[in-house]
Amino acid sequence: MSHGGGRAPEAAIRARESRVVDGRDVTPAVGTRGEAGGWRRAINGARVGGFKPRFEDGRWSFLYRRDTRYAADAPDGQVAAAARRMRGGEDLPPEVRGPVIRPNVWTWEVPVYFWFGGIASGAAFAALGCEAVADERSARLARFVAVGAAGCGGPLLIMDLGRPERFLHMFRIFKTRSPMSTGAWCLMAFSNCGGAAVLADLLGWRRPRRALTAATAGFGTYLGSYTGVLLASTAVPSWNRSRGFLGPLFICTAAASGAAATRLAVSATGAPRDHPTRDGLAALESVAMAAELALSLVNERRLGIARRALEEGRPGRLLPLARALTVAGLALRGVARRGPRPLDQVPSVAFLAAALAYRLGWVAVGRTSALDHEAVAALARDSEQAL
């Protein structure tokens, strides 16, 4: 069979792809039909570069990661240099042109849902603590707060999705590797257990009430933190680089906001100022928000270029506001106990407002960070070097 104007296929391939790179002839060794391809060494007796006997060169494969000596044994940066050449040159492009990834299109319903979910999980913790110290009245109020806050989650998600059936479609399957899927199922389990605990309390069933209160708090542990995990599982630089911190940050503000809402409810229903539950909830608020403040400062110091998104636009206004409210609440906590009765509630209100501002700010960070094309490119390069 003829090919390429009467020439054999291998001759046509050699003519088409014949070239010299860096002084080396890299023309394909296609050989002759029916025969093995011929080759010869550039230098007689030379060894193949990078070859190791007994398959020891397997550690050079990109398929292997930290369980090999790939990075340490790369001779003189040859592997990195080859990778740069394959990307189109020794130097990186001077300007990153976007958009590289799509920013999120979430509206206010999503961060407010995060906030109510945090209040619900924190109130569930408070209910379990009140049960442990036999304060049934405060535990009852905490359960009502938890169920009421969780009840706001479904409508907010439906408002964000646009159509009710989209919310129902989330329960057709259960994806263990999807924070959104597991979070929706956790919200349903939390609401059902919390509602059943309220019903058991109204019916006077003590043992089922205690068991259901503990189960609700267990689901609340995930409900309060999964929203941070959901953000961190994306390619948005500020969220992705905070993947080790967003879950703990969200659970801290959840515990504080739930304790604050429960404390306000306990105070509004006539509990005396020196009530031990009020003091315990106040301590929980302060410890949780102080931990959140410390974690935020540590996280922001390690974000690198991705930190810019926290300092610009809406995040640059909301996150400092949340930090200021947190500091003000912590400072007022000691003064409030000795001041007028209304002043005693100000730190709890400040912590609730701070938790809302934190969630609004962190959700707003997503859009600002996704549009920071240099940060997106830096994240991709760091991920590539980690392989």
JOPE-V663766 format. One line per field, one symbol per residue. phi: phi as a letter, one per 40 degrees, with the letter a starting at -180 (. if undefined). psi: psi as a letter, one per 30 degrees, with the letter a starting at -180 (. if undefined). burial: # if it has 24 or more other ideal C-beta (glycine too) atoms within 12 Angstrom, else .. Layout:
BEGIN
phi: ???
psi: ???
burial: ???
END
This chain:
BEGIN
phi: .cagggccdcccccccbcabbfgbcbcdccgbdgbcccaaccbdgccccgcbcfgcccccccccbccbbdcccccfgcccccccccchicbcdcbcbbccbcccbcbccccccdccccdcccccccccccccbgcccccccccccccccccccddccccccgbdccccccbcbbbccbdccccccccccccccccccccccccgcccdccccccccccccdcccbcccccccccccdcccccccbcdccccccccccccccccccccccgccccccccccccccdccccccccccccccccbcgcccdccbbfcdccccccccccccccccccccccbccdcccccdcccccccccccccccccddccccccccccccccccccccc
psi: klkhhflleeeeeeeegklkkhgkjgkkifakkglkklllkekkfklkkfkklhgfffffkffkcfglheeegjjhgeeeeeeeeffgleklkfkkkakelkllgkafeeeeeeeeeeeeeeeeeeeeeeeeghieeeeeeeeeeeeeeeffeeeeeeeefekefeeeffgeljjfgjeeeeeeeeeeeeeeeeeeeeeeeefgjeeeeeeeeeeeeeefeeefffeeeeefglgkeeeefgfffeeeeeeefeeeeeeeeeeeeeefggklegkeeeeeeeeeeeeeeeeeeeeeeeeefgfbfffeffglbeefeeeeeeeeeeeeeeefeeeeffaleefffeeeeeeeeeeeeeeeeeefeeeeeffieeeeeeeeeeeeff.
burial: .........#.................................................#.........#........#.....................#.##.#..#######################...#.##################.##..##.....#..#........##.##########.######.##.......##.######.##############.##########.#######################...#.....##########.######.##..##..########.#.##..##.###.######.##..#.......####################################.#......
END
